[in-house]
Amino acid sequence: MLEHVSAGGLLAYPTETVYGFGGVLTRSVIKGLVALKRRDRAKPMLLLVPDREAVSDLTWTPEAIELAEVFWPGSVTLVLSDPGARYPDGVRGPAGNVAIRVSPHLLVRELVRRLGGPILSTSANRSGEPPALDAQSALGAAVAAGAGEELWVLDGGDLDPSRPSTIIDCSGPVPVVLRQGAVPLGQVRCVLPGIRADGMDNP
């Protein structure tokens, strides 16, 4: 499994919310995932990381550091600025930001740890369709999208239906909750009382 992913192979794997498609952070893997998802190239994928140090080249504001210390591993995705443009299109959004998370799911955490760096993550489904909650559904979505032997599946069993991760944009002077998910706004405000929620698409 590690050799396959390290060599640029695609993988379907469980996270704490849904099954995801992913692979190591290379342009060829990004291209393969975009084709698999039939995804808008302007819509970036997030990175699952082993820890904060793995993406220390992003801009870590004091608020982002505090959120990571409290909620990671967990269902909070942080959006940070990439001022040096070190990350490629497909991960780096139009505003120059990158979304990252440390997943609490033991299988994917161990995978990322053994790889020693970030992996790409996008939900295991075609764009606009429900995400997969089990390995067979993830495989079915991949095969329906035309995937072949370049995609392997890491079976983590059936996942319980859950809300997606909460997304917090820490790229500006004041953090903004873009999406309230598994971690509710009130819990986030226990850490950062002044956090804004005007960008939230799931109030």
Buried (B, 14 or more C-beta within 10 A) or exposed (E): EEEBBEEEBBBBBBBBBBBBBBBBBEEEBBEBBBEBBEBEEEEBBBBBBBBBEBBEEBBBBEBBEBBBEBBBBBBBBBBBBBEEEEBEBBBBBEEBBBBBBBBBBEBBBEBBEEBEEBBBBBBBBBEEEEBBBBBEBBBBBBEEBEBEEBBBBBBBEEBEEBBBBBBBBBBEEEBBBBBBBBBEBEBBEEBBEEBBBEEBEEE
